[in-house]
Amino acid sequence: MPFDNSTTWLSGCIPDLPTPFDEAGEVDLTALAGLCERQIKVGASAIVVGETTGEFTTLTSAELDAIIRTAAGAARGRVRVIAGAGSNSTNEAVERTRRAELAGADAILSVVPYYNKPMQAGIDAHFRAIANATALPVVLHDNPARTVRELADGTLLKLSESPQFVGLMDSTGDLSRPARLRPMLPARFRLLSGDDTTALAFLCSGGDGSISIASNIAPAMFQRMFSSYRQGRMQSAQCLQQRLLPLAALIAKENPAAVKYALSLLGLARADTRLPLAGLSDPAKASVADALEALGENDIMPDGKNASPAISAQDRAYNAAPGDIS
């Protein structure tokens, strides 16, 4: 089913999916398809793959292609697939963008170039080169904690004049930004929070939604929170935000190791990450397990499916860093 040309789909709670690995350290496409389906069933309008939570910096081009194809196959036109295609090299980002389009992505998520510390003129030229390489809509990602350089308001406003740039994932934590930018941006341009702990406040300041990490764990609860806000039931939305906050804070602190560990406790994927990312410490594991218990099984797995007996929190293959099992 073809999508319309509007940007109404770029709103609400959009999960940033992790990349599951199997016991041999290879990408587990079956587990990934399951994570996609879980989000689609609870009403996500889009899913993100191959970005920060997806550990894109340690994935090969072939693995990224396979991840996007798997997500597109799972989506079957029901939701948009947004593919992470960022790099600190413009040429590489252009190549990743082209490959993502060929693999079946519906949109691109492209982060500010990291490590190089480019000037704003370079950031502007970087994103325009990416847009020129694809027919897909492009969502910009501003995450100065990881990239060192920010996407300045002036640069964003100039880029937004092109209809190909459809939104911003804002991971700055600046809650004044939506209110500041909204009057100057085209009505079609979407502002999305990249921080679960302040996502509701971001909405209240003029945002349109969130690209979320913690929604991998409790997708139905996050969808209810955004739905409550849209329906004007602010007290209900705030109550859900308060319940989700402890888990969201833990996951944000150690992303993606914490979200993968939580998924392993639910029987949905292994906890393994790729070096240089390592597994959680024992105290951190205990904190994540406590946060899951506090939310309750019925809210996390409302369909009644619980952790597989084959996956245990005591299984060292799920709790140690890759290569750390003796």
Phi, psi and omega in degrees: 000123183289149177274155173281177185267005180280175177248020181297334179291340184270068183200174181072208184259114181247117183284139171264099190283141172284164174260109180287146175241150178270186185294342178266001180086007178271158178297129181265092185289331178294315178296321179298316179300321177296320178295321177299311183298322179299320180287321181296320182296331181267002171104016175299140180273345180199164174226145178253132175230153174070031178244214186303306180294334179278005176056044187299334184290344180250008181262143175281166178300320180295321178294317178299317177302315182294322179297315180294317179298319180295315179296318178296322178293322178290322182291321179049041177078000182281329178220164176280144173253116179259120184257128170294130182217033184274161175195161173273001173249123181299317179300318180292320178297321177297315179297317179297322179296314179298318180294322179297319178296316180294329182281351175114011178294150176261342180201163181244140171247117188235121185271153174305136180304132185259160175071318184290338182057055181289155172287166182299326178298322178291322178296316178300312181294324178301309183290326179291325176296321178295314180298324180290344184266358186213158173266356184280153172293149183241127172258127179274149180234118179252111183219072187298339177296332179257332187260346183076312177271145176262163170267101185296152181305317182298320178294316179299316182297322178294316180296323184294345178294335176276127181296347180287334175272111192254348182186173179229129166268110187258106179254023182281335185081006180275100185284350176277348187294315180301315180294326180289319186273327189308315182294342184258349183266153173300148182300330182285342187281129186257138177250120185238132176288143173250019184227109182300327186290338181238016186299318181292318177297324177298317177300315182296336180272000179120007179284167182252345183171201185211140165261111199247141174269310186294340178293348172298332184270314183232066186299321182294323179293318178294319178297322178295322180297313180292322178296318178299318179298313182297330181273002178081012179267074189293323180297320178294317179298317180293324179296315178295320178299317180295322178292324183277342188302315181300316178294317180299320180294319179295317182292321179295328183291324183227067180265130008259006185301320183291318180293325178291322178296317179298318178296326178293324178293334178272356178078023185256340180191163174285161181271356187297139170242174176255137176301141017277002174284136180240170179289170181289154171289162179301317177298322179293321176299317180297322180294318178295316179298319179295320180294322177295316181297323180294326178289321178099140184300321185293327180278329181281317181236071185295343179277000176090355180277125181246181184304141178289138177301339181284348181242112184240146176297343180269355182282115185296334179295339180259346187248347181262161174291152177306133179083003186257009183270131180234000000 
